[in-house]
Amino acid sequence: MQGRGRRFKSSQVHQVNFAIMDLSNFKIETENLILKSISLDYKADIFREFTPEITKYMVPKSPEKIEETIEFIKKAMADNKKGKDLQVVVLNKKSQEFIGCGGLHEVNTKTPELGVWIQKAAHGHYFGREAMTALKGWADENLDYDYILYPVAEENYASRRIPEMMGGKVAREFDGTNAIGEKMHELEYRIYHS
């Protein structure tokens, strides 16, 4: 659902050898947000807000049944526990309301991948940027990586500003398809340590 998925052969992924981190109790607070490990407590929110409009520029499609959302969350929780991914829910710090999901995927590699989606009602407040900046800050302090990947559809100007604001540079372009099979041109940004 949230993760964009790797766009290259698994042989290109360089695994990092380090102790497994259990990321199932992760929590970061920023000025406006709380990012915490995904859980089934947010299944109704994710199901309701992960709409076709939100997934227009994403690889995963909007779920048709809540069971699909539950399956996604259970897999994300297992991957957090194994230290493979860091999948979080993004909450409004003041109201504690759910506003989206974010992730740092493949944290056990030299090239982890950032991704985020924010519900439509919360667009325009730079919450995606704030969430991604927080996860990158965590990665800078806790991971040994070469660079972080941030793939984004070329047409998705709002999302492109996120890696650009973090100093990311386009390293690769490729053609892909979105959730409903429409072709889209994608840019893969590389973001280096601060």
Summary of the structure (lengths in Angstrom):
residues: 194
radius of gyration: 15.4
end to end distance: 28.8
largest distance: 43.8
contacts: 611
relative contact order: 0.19
helix: 32%
strand: 28%
